[in-house]
């Protein structure tokens, strides 16, 4: 007898940054309930990037610009419905998000005012994202300080 082969299901999640520094989340209409990042299943024949853009538009009515691929999460228990692997993107958008498709409500939140409950492993994803954003800012400051130091040293040397 042949054993049935099972694979995890590929998904995408999108951290949508707005100009005011807020992050877009949706309240799910369907189980599991709660607030979530925008995301969903990758269609057969669709790239991860195309799925991210499609899912963002379907549920927030926003046209997004993908900035970077952030991280992949694969814990088999991350989605109570089945084993999924998600690739998370950071994207930017302008405009006012509107709930559509299976989003019951849409909100814009900052790190200090995240809603509850948060579905799936999205609280972990957001913690990782906010930590990443802080470390990038610290790295940018360090690089700027280093650049200024080099400029000062070059001026001193050339005087």
C-alpha positions as CSV (number, residue, x, y, z in Angstrom):
1,X,0.0,0.0,0.0
2,X,1.3,3.4,-1.0
3,X,1.7,6.0,1.8
4,X,0.0,9.3,1.3
5,X,2.6,12.1,0.9
6,X,1.8,15.3,2.9
7,X,3.5,18.7,2.6
8,X,3.1,21.9,4.5
9,X,1.0,24.5,2.8
10,X,2.8,27.7,1.6
11,X,1.5,31.1,2.8
12,X,2.5,34.7,2.9
13,X,2.0,37.4,5.5
14,X,2.6,41.0,5.0
15,X,3.6,43.7,7.5
16,X,2.2,46.8,5.8
17,X,3.8,50.0,7.0
18,X,1.9,53.3,6.5
19,X,3.5,56.7,6.3
20,X,2.5,57.6,9.9
21,X,4.5,54.6,11.2
22,X,1.5,52.4,11.9
23,X,1.1,48.8,10.9
24,X,-2.0,47.5,9.2
25,X,-3.8,44.5,10.8
26,X,-7.2,42.9,10.1
27,X,-9.8,41.3,12.4
28,X,-10.6,38.0,10.9
29,X,-14.1,37.1,9.9
30,X,-13.4,33.4,9.8
31,X,-11.9,31.0,12.4
32,X,-9.4,31.2,13.9
33,X,-10.6,34.6,15.0
34,X,-8.6,37.6,16.3
35,X,-6.4,40.2,14.8
36,X,-3.9,39.2,12.2
37,X,-1.3,40.5,9.7
38,X,-2.6,40.5,6.2
39,X,-1.8,37.3,4.4
40,X,-3.1,34.0,3.0
41,X,-2.4,31.0,0.8
42,X,-0.2,31.0,-2.3
43,X,-2.2,29.9,-5.3
44,X,-0.8,27.2,-7.6
45,X,1.4,28.9,-10.3
46,X,1.7,32.1,-8.2
47,X,5.0,33.5,-6.9
48,X,5.2,34.5,-3.2
49,X,5.6,38.1,-4.1
50,X,2.5,38.1,-6.3
51,X,0.5,36.4,-3.5
52,X,1.6,39.0,-1.0
53,X,0.5,41.9,-3.3
54,X,-2.8,40.1,-4.1
55,X,-3.6,39.3,-0.5
56,X,-2.9,42.8,0.7
57,X,-5.2,44.3,-2.0
58,X,-8.0,41.7,-1.4
59,X,-8.3,42.4,2.3
60,X,-7.1,46.0,2.9
61,X,-7.9,47.6,-0.5
62,X,-4.3,48.9,-0.5
63,X,-1.8,48.7,-3.3
64,X,1.5,47.9,-1.6
65,X,5.2,48.1,-2.5
66,X,7.2,45.2,-1.3
67,X,10.3,46.4,0.5
68,X,11.9,43.2,1.6
69,X,11.4,39.6,2.4
70,X,11.6,39.6,6.2
71,X,11.6,36.0,7.5
72,X,10.1,32.5,7.1
73,X,8.2,30.9,10.0
74,X,7.5,27.1,9.9
75,X,6.5,25.9,13.4
76,X,3.9,23.1,12.6
77,X,1.6,24.5,15.3
78,X,1.6,28.1,14.0
79,X,-1.8,27.6,12.3
80,X,-4.4,25.5,14.2
81,X,-6.0,24.4,10.9
82,X,-3.0,22.7,9.3
83,X,0.8,22.9,8.9
84,X,1.7,26.0,7.0
85,X,5.0,27.7,6.2
86,X,4.8,31.5,5.8
87,X,7.2,33.9,4.2
88,X,6.7,37.3,5.7
89,X,7.2,40.5,3.7
90,X,7.6,44.1,4.8
91,X,5.7,46.4,2.5
92,X,4.8,50.1,2.4
93,X,1.5,51.6,1.4
94,X,-0.2,55.0,1.2
95,X,-3.9,55.6,1.6
96,X,-6.6,54.5,4.0
97,X,-7.0,50.8,4.4
98,X,-10.6,49.4,4.1
99,X,-11.8,46.0,5.2
100,X,-12.7,43.7,2.4
101,X,-12.9,40.0,1.5
102,X,-12.6,37.9,4.7
103,X,-11.4,40.9,6.8
104,X,-14.2,41.9,9.2
105,X,-12.4,45.1,10.3
106,X,-9.1,46.8,9.6
107,X,-7.0,48.8,12.0
108,X,-3.6,50.6,12.1
109,X,-1.5,50.0,15.1
110,X,1.8,50.9,16.6
111,X,4.0,48.7,18.7
112,X,2.6,50.2,21.9
113,X,-1.1,49.7,21.1
114,X,-1.4,46.3,19.4
115,X,-4.9,44.7,19.6
116,X,-5.8,41.5,21.3
117,X,-6.2,38.7,20.7
118,X,-3.7,38.2,17.9
119,X,-4.2,35.1,15.7
120,X,-1.7,32.5,14.6
121,X,1.9,33.3,15.5
122,X,1.5,36.9,14.4
123,X,2.4,38.3,17.9
124,X,5.8,36.6,17.6
125,X,6.2,37.9,14.0
126,X,5.4,41.4,15.2
127,X,7.8,41.2,18.1
128,X,10.6,40.0,15.7
129,X,9.7,42.8,13.3
130,X,9.8,45.6,15.9
131,X,13.1,44.2,17.3
132,X,14.5,44.2,13.7
133,X,13.3,47.7,13.1
134,X,15.0,49.0,16.2
135,X,18.3,47.1,15.4
136,X,18.2,48.6,11.9
137,X,17.8,52.1,13.3
138,X,20.7,51.5,15.7
139,X,22.8,50.2,12.9
140,X,22.0,53.2,10.7
141,X,23.0,55.5,13.5
142,X,26.2,53.6,14.1
143,X,27.0,53.8,10.3
144,X,26.3,57.6,10.3
145,X,28.5,58.1,13.3
146,X,31.3,56.1,11.7
147,X,30.9,58.1,8.4
148,X,31.1,61.4,10.3
149,X,34.2,60.2,12.2
150,X,35.9,59.2,8.9
151,X,35.1,62.6,7.4
152,X,36.5,64.4,10.4
153,X,39.7,62.4,10.3
154,X,40.1,63.0,6.6
155,X,39.6,66.8,7.2
156,X,42.2,66.7,10.0
157,X,44.7,64.8,7.8
158,X,44.2,67.1,4.9
159,X,44.6,70.3,6.9
